[in-house]
C-alpha cells in the first residue's frame, strides 16, 4: 500500500478506467444480477464515452498502485443530492481501507454546503450494502425494478454534518 495514490482521474486515465471496468464489473455482477444485466452495466456505465465525459467533468477519482488502476469512484448528482455512482476496488485491495479512502476523497471534493452524500446499489449486492452500512450510509428508499428483486436499487444516505470549508 506504500505506492498507492488516490487522485483525480485525468484524460490519460480514461482507457485504464474503462479496462478496470471491463476486468471487474462482469465477474462481480454476473452472480448477483445475471450475465445480461452485468453486461449492460459495463456497456452503459463503463464505455469510453461515459468515462471520458465523467473525467472531463472532474467527477472521477482513481486509486493507482504500481502504475495500474486498482480503485475507481465516480460521483454525480441526482436532483439536489450528491451521489456516489461508482465505487469499485480491485479484489486484491479489498479490506485494505481503500474503499473508505475513496469515499473520503469524494467528500473532500464536494462543495462545503453539501450536507449529505447518497449511494445506490443493487439489492442483491449484499456485500456493498454491508460496506456502506459500516461507512455510515443508511437506507433511505428502495426503487423496485419491476423485473427482479435482484435488480431493485437501494438508495442510502450519509449525513455529512458540518464540514470544514
N, C-alpha and C positions, 0 to 999 in steps of 0.2 A: 504494500500500500504506500510505500515511500514515494514511488514515482507517479502516484495518482494525482491528476489535476482535474479540478472541476472548473469549467469556464464556459463563457458564451460560445455557441457554435457560430462559425463563420461560413462563408460561401464555399471555402475549400473543404468543409466538413460534410457537405450535402451527400456526396456519394457514400461516405463512410457511415453516415446515419442511416441511409437507405439500406446499405448492406447489413447493418446491425439489425434492422427490422426484418429483412429477408431471412437472416440466420436464426432469429429468436422468436418471432411472433407466431409463425405457424406451429412450431413444436410446442409452444406454450399453450396456445388456444385450442388446437385440434381436439385434445381430450376433453376440454371443457365445453366447447360450443360446436364441435364438428368441423370437418375439413373445409366445407364450402364457406361457412361463416368465418373461419380463420383466414381463409384465402382473401375474403372480402376485406378483412382488417388490413392485410398487407397492401392490397391494390388500392384501397381507398385512402388509408392514413399514412402509408409509408412510401408513396410514389415520389418520384423525384420532384414533380411539380408541387406537391403538397409540402414536402420538406423544404424545398427552396423558398417557397412563399413564407413559411413559418420562420425560417432562418433569416430571411430578408427583413422580416418584421421584428427581429430580435426576441423571439419567443422560445428559442430552443437553447438548452444548456446541455453540455455533454460532459461525461467523465471519461478521461483518457488515461490509459496506462500502457507503457511500452509502445507508444505510437499507435495504439488502436483504441477505438471507442468501446468502452465497457459499461456505459450507462447513458441514458437519454431521458430528459424530461422536457416536455413542451407545455407551455401554458397558453391560455386564451381567455375568451370572455363568453359568458352565456348571460345575456342581458347585462345587468349591473354586476354580476358575480365574476370574480377571477376564478379560473378553473385549471386544474392540472388535467390535461387531456392525454398525456403520455407520461409514464414513469416506469421505465424498464431498466433492469440491472442484469448484466451478463450472469448466468447461473454460477460461474466461478467466483463471483464477487458478492453473492447474496450472503447476508449475515455479517457483512464486514462493516456495516454502518453507512454504506454508500447511499442507500435509499433515503435515509433521513438527511444526509448531506445535500442530496439533490433537491429535496423539498425545501430545505433552508435556503439554498441558492435561489430558488424561485421566490420565496418570501422576501428575501433581500432586494429583489428586483421589482417588487410590487410598489405602487405609489404609497406614500406614507399614510394616506387616509383609508387604505384598504383594511377593512375590519374583519374580513372572513376570506377563507380560501376553500373552494369546493373541489371535489374529485368525483369522477364517475367510474364505475367498473361493472362488469357483468356479474350478475348474482351468482353464477356458477364459479366465479373466481374467488373462492373462499380464502385462499392464501392472501390475495390482495386485500380482501375485507379485513382480515385479522391484522395485517400490516398497518392499514390506515387507522384501524381502531387503536392500535398501540401508539400511533403518531398523533392521536387526539382528534381524529375525524369521527363524527357521529352521524348516523343515518338520518337524513332529512326526508327522503322520499324514495320510492321505487317506481320506475316507469315500466309498465308491463309491455312486453314486446308484442303480445298478441299471437305469437307463433310458438314460443317455447319459454318455460320458466328460466332455462339456462341463459337465454338472451335478454331477460329483464335487466334493466340498468338501475343500479343502486347509486344514488347521489348521497354523498357525505359532505359535511361541512366542518371546518375547524375555525373556531373563533381566534382571531389574531390579536385581539385586545389592543392595548396601547403599544405602539412600536416606536422606537427611536427613528427620527427622520434623518 
